[in-house]
């Protein structure tokens, strides 16, 4: 869509009432039904279902719409556009026409990344800057700048900086009105907290697979990197299942990408209704270790389902079909899923020709499936 079409279909608010040959029939129905006396009465239901609240014009509405258009054009690099509105009245109808004078869009002349004042962030910030989404000599777009800001935050998270936030980033814009250019400079604010400047290592990984959610405990132990600790009071699952499903490893840096992969894997086991993750800094002086806590709410282990269907066919056969399915989601304590299915149907000749030798049809069958979850460990550069 062109810029004009996009603004007409996405920015113009509110949209005019529905019309047939220029007549706002749904707005007329709104007035015709009158004010209903009961909220759940017939007139109230007809109003809600078929009528539309009339769209009325007011000076405040026009001024608000001009501001919406102005803000959108600014975000697209058309700085200081001139917008005027013309109001024309035709009986009980009105038309508002917006005249927009667009300046030349500002282009990105350069994208710079200023060296942080924090010495320990200089190398990682320099490395992250190489993958910028912003290209020079392209029109300035605010959404792309926001996306770049989020990308930088995500890249810090993937390198262990758990507490780093996009709020710790600053952006300076230097515009050249004569050449219609803009220079962007990204920098890390000098007053960010010390914990946002540290890369955190994964320490212990606690898995609560019995549906209980005790709060994380203050861990001041000097026994570090103990691995995956299964807190299962029943027990229902083998520890190897979670060792394979969880992407984190003790002694490696925290990664937002690995956190997302782990959550997808745990949900994909089809054994848990809810998966909650919490992180806690190990309670030691100037600690840079994170304990990870997974709280899993297990589904019902065994289930049985019956399905009864009626059957009619074009050759005159009619009958019914019964299917029974029994499922065990965790038969060997490793999220292995066993499904047993039995099916039987009977179809009798209820119409059509009866001269064929085999008029009636009977079927039965049995099927079993057993699936084992396995994961491939991803490689990251």
C-alpha positions, -999 to +999 in steps of 0.1 A: +000+000+000+010+036-006+015+060+023-018+076+015-037+043+015-021+031+047-031+063+065-067+061+052-072+025+063-052+024+095-050+059+110-084+074+103-104+071+135-132+066+139-143+051+106-175+064+091-207+044+096-216+016+072-235+029+041-256+016+012-257+041-017-245+068+007-272+061+033-259+052+068-285+025+074-270+010+106-268+045+122-304+051+112-314+018+128-297+029+160-320+059+161-350+040+149-348+014+177-348+042+204-333+039+239-340+004+252-355+002+287-339-031+296-303-040+290-312-076+280-344-066+261-352-073+225-344-037+214-311-038+232-301-070+215-311-057+181-291-025+187-261-045+196-264-069+168-275-048+138-271-011+146-240+012+149-235+041+172-235+072+149-201+087+143-203+124+151-179+151+141-164+175+167-134+200+167-117+178+193-120+148+171-104+166+141-075+180+163-069+145+177-068+130+143-043+156+130-020+148+160-022+111+151-012+117+115+016+141+126+030+116+151+030+088+125+047+109+098+073+120+123+080+083+131+085+076+094+112+103+090+089+131+076+099+157+103+076+187+108+049+179+082+022+206+077-013+193+082-045+213+077-081+201+079-111+213+059-146+208+073-176+207+049-212+202+060-239+187+038-272+186+057-268+160+084-235+148+070-200+162+071-168+155+052-134+162+067-105+165+042-069+165+055-043+183+034-007+171+041+024+187+029+053+162+032+089+173+034+116+151+021+122+121+044+153+121+065+179+094+056+202+077+080+237+092+072+254+070+098+248+047+128+274+049+156+280+030+188+298+050+214+324+033+235+310+027+270+326+043+300+323+008+317+355-009+307+341-044+312+313-037+286+334-023+258+343-055+240+308-070+242+292-038+231+316-036+201+308-072+191+270-066+194+272-035+173+284-054+142+250-070+138+230-038+136+196-038+118+200-002+107+213+006+072+227+039+061+210+059+032+177+044+042+147+064+054+145+069+092+119+047+108+112+048+145+100+012+146+134+001+132+152+021+159+130+004+186+138-030+171+175-022+172+172-013+208+155-046+216+181-065+196+209-050+216+191-060+249+186-095+236+222-099+226+233-088+260+210-114+275+223-141+253+258-134+266+249-137+303+239-101+312+206-112+328+199-078+344+208-056+314+177-038+300+169-016+270+164+012+295+201+012+301+206+023+265+206+058+253+201+072+217+212+105+203+198+118+170+217+146+152+197+160+123+210+179+093+180+198+080+198+212+050+208+177+037+177+159+052+199+135+070+201+121+105+229+105+125+221+080+153+244+072+181+237+044+205+254+044+239+252+027+273+242+051+301+270+058+326+249+053+357+236+018+351+236-005+382+266-028+388+245-060+385+236-049+349+273-048+341+280-084+350+276-116+330+260-143+351+269-180+351+243-208+356+249-225+389+223-251+401+192-260+382+162-271+404+132-289+388+100-292+408+080-317+388+052-325+413+032-293+409+045-277+441+059-241+439+080-235+470+098-201+469+135-201+460+156-205+491+186-184+500+215-205+488+248-194+504+265-228+499+301-229+485+292-261+467+287-248+432+277-263+398+259-293+411+239-297+379+202-305+375+186-313+409+152-330+406+128-321+434+102-349+428+084-361+460+066-389+443+089-397+422+074-397+387+102-388+363+138-398+356+164-371+361+178-378+326+146-365+310+153-330+324+190-331+318+183-336+281+154-311+279+171-282+297+195-263+275+214-247+304+245-263+318+262-254+351+292-231+345+279-217+312+266-182+307+229-174+310+212-171+276+177-158+268+177-180+236+185-211+256+158-202+281+132-200+253+144-233+238+141-250+272+106-238+278+096-250+243+110-284+250+093-288+284+060-278+270+066-301+240+068-331+264+030-329+267+033-339+303+029-305+320+000-280+320+021-251+332+058-243+331+072-215+352+108-203+354+125-183+381+160-171+385+178-161+417+213-148+423+234-170+446+236-153+480+273-147+481+294-115+482+295-100+447+281-132+433+278-137+395+260-170+397+223-177+390+202-206+403+174-216+380+141-230+393+116-248+371+081-253+385+061-279+365+024-287+369+019-323+356-011-334+336-031-364+345-009-394+336-036-418+323-067-410+303-094-428+283-116-414+256-146-429+238-160-417+205-193-428+190-201-417+154-231-423+131-223-433+095-244-429+063-231-436+029-244-429-007-248-467-014-274-470+013-252-483+041-259-469+076-245-477+109-223-465+138-186-466+148-172-468+183-135-459+191-118-463+224-084-446+231-063-452+262-032-430+268-004-430+293+018-399+291+047-412+312+047-450+310+085-455+317+090-423+338+108-406+308+077-388+292+073-418+269+037-418+256+018-451+250-015-449+231-038-480+227-067-476+203-096-500+195-121-494+168-153-513+157-180-504+133-211-519+118-228-508+086-261-523+075-279-520+042-308-497+050-317-486+014-306-488-022-301-521-041-300-553-021-289-576-049-252-574-041-236-603-024-220-584+005-246-559+017-235-554+053-201-542+064-184-549+098-149-537+107-127-538+138-091-529+145-065-523+171-035-499+170-008-490+195+019-462+194+048-456+216+069-424+214+101-415+230+112-378+235+147-370+223+164-337+218+193-325+196+215-300+214+218-268+194+252-253+184+257-217+191+285-195+178 
